Amino acid sequence: MRCIISEEHDLIRFGLTQLLKDLFPVEYILEANEKAEVFALLEKYPFDWLFVNPETLKYGTPGEVIEKAHKKDSEINVVILLGKHGYVDPSFLDRYSILGVIRHDEPLVDLMAALESMKEGRTHYSFFSSSKKGSRRVTPSIYLTQREEEVFSHLIKGFSVAETAESLGVSHKTVENHRHNLRKKLNASSHHELMNEAVKLGYLEYKDR
């Protein structure tokens, strides 16, 4: 791992650094809190991971930093760090090909699982599931069967069709059929639109800004 961490909080940065060293073969981890500092590091060294907290990045936007990182290496893995009340819009994740979102207040075991998942190339977004599915705008026309809900839950968490099939103990074809039905019921033609519908219907919740 060759990594940049852009995170203002010393304890968070230190904890993440130690966790990465435990889970990854680390070549180097460098730190930068300002846009110019991140740009300078990107010009000087090759990186395959970028962790950035959009709330504490100084003198620039996360979009600028991520675009710069992708120009230097289109395969770089980008992970968004969020504080207790942090928020990131699903459209931002889709637009900038974000591999993962992790939160400061997640239990250590969840952070480890998230990083292990991303290490394998699996998208991981640390959203908060609603205690009442469909609590925001459920209508009879958007009723989901139990199996559809299970597939839906896996897809919006970043599982691939193959991973969903393995997890649920069903065939790839079964998952594909349910995904097709979900997109038809929710009028969603892409994963990004599925994510938006998940938020609208209460299957996912964000903490307040």
N, C-alpha and C positions, 0 to 999 in steps of 0.2 A: 504494500500500500504506500502510495505517495500522495499525501493529503494536505489540503488547506482547511483550517478551521477559522471561520470568521464569526466569533462569538465574544461579546464584550465582558461577560461575567466570568471572573477568574475560576470560581469553583466549578461552574458548569463546564468550562473549557478543560480544566484539569481532569475532571471526572470522565469526560468523553475521551480525552487522550488516553487515559489509563485503560478504559474499556476497549478502545480500538487496539491497543497494544496486546491486550489479552486475547482478542478474537482474530486478529489479522497478522500476517507476516509484514511488519511495518518497516519500510525503508527510511521514510522520514515524514514527520508531521510538522508543518509550519503554521504560524498564526498571523492573522492580519485583521484589523478591525475597520480600516478605511478602504474605500474603493481604490485609491491610488496604490495602496500597499498590496492589495490583492492583484491588481494589474501588473505591478512590478514583479511579483512572485511568479505569475503565469508566464511572463516573458523570460524569466531567468531559469525556471525549472519545469520539468514535465510533471504533471499530476494526473492521477486517475480517480481521485475523489475530491469533492468540494462540499463542505458543510457550512451553511450560511444561515445566520439568524437575521431575517429581514427587518426585525424591530431594532436591532442594535448596530446595523451596518451604517457607517458614517460617510457622509459626502457622496452618496450615490444610491442607486436603487438596486435591489436584488436582480432585477431583470438585466440591467447593464452588466453586472458581474457574471451572471450565468451565460449571457450571450458571448462575452469575452472568453470565458472558459470553454465553451463549445467551439469557438473559432480556433482555439489552440488545439483542442482535441475533442472531436465530435463524440467520442465514446466515454467521456468523463462522466462519472456517476455523481449526480447532484442530490444532496439531501438538505431539506429545510429544517432548521431548528426553531421550535416555537416555545415561548414562555407559557406561564399558567393561563393567561387570557389571550394567547396568540391566535391569529386567524389567517388562513390562506384560502383564496378562492379556488374552486376546482378548475376554472378556466386557466388560471395561472399554471397549475400543475400540468395541464394538458399542453399548453402553449410552449412551455420550456422543458418538456420531457423530464420532469422531476421523478427521480427514482423513489424517493421516500420523504416522509414527513415524520419527525419524532418530536416528543415534547419533554420539557424539563421535568415535569411532574409525573412522568410515567414510572412505575415500579421498575427496579433494576432488572428483574427477570423479563419484563416486557421489552425493555430496551435491548437486552441481549438477544432476545428472539427476533426483534425487528432487524437488528444489524446482521444477524446470521442469515435471515431471509434475503436481505438486500445483497449480502455477499454472494448468494446464489443467483443473483440477477432478478429476483422477484420484487415487484413493486410493493411498497408498504406505506400506507397512509394511516397515521395514528389519529383517526377521528373517533368520536365518542358515539357508540350505538345508543339509539333511543330505547328507553325502558318500555315504551309502548310502540311497537311497530305500527307504522301507518298513522301515527297520532296527529299528523298535521292536516292531511287532505285525502283521506281515504274515501273513495266512492265505489259503488258496486261495480262500475265498469273497469276498476283497477284492482279487482280482487285477485290475489295470488294464491295458488295452491301451496301446501306445505313444502313440496319439493321445489317449486319455483322460488319460494322464499330462501330455501337453503342454497340453491344455485346463485340467486341474486346476492345473498350475503357474501359468498365466496368471490364472486366477480368484482364487486365494489371494493373488496379488500385487496384486490390485485392478483388473485389467483388466476392462473391460466386455465384453459379448458381441461388440459391433461391433469393438472394439479387438482382441480375441482372434482374431476371424475375419480381420481385416486382417493381423495379425502372422503367422498360420499359413497364410494364403493359401487359406482355405476359406470356405464360405458361412456366413451367419448361422444358417441352419437346421441346418447340420452342428454348429456349436458348441452350439446349443440342444439338439440330440439328445444330444450327449456330456454336457452339463451334466445333463440329465435322467437319463441312465444313471449318472453319478457320484453324484448324490443318492440314487438307488435303491440302488446298491451300498453306499454308505457310510451309508445310513439317515439322511441329513441333509436337513432341510426348509428350511434357511436358509443364508445365507452364513456366518453366525456358526458354525453347526454344521459346515460344511465346514472352516472354519479350525481348529476343535477336532480334527476327524478328521485334518487335515494334521499337526498336532502329534503326535497319538497314533501315527500311522503312520510318523513320521520324515521326512515331506516338508518339514517346517519344524522348526527347532530354535531355542530361546532360549538365550542364554548363561546361565550360572548366576547366581542372585541374588547 
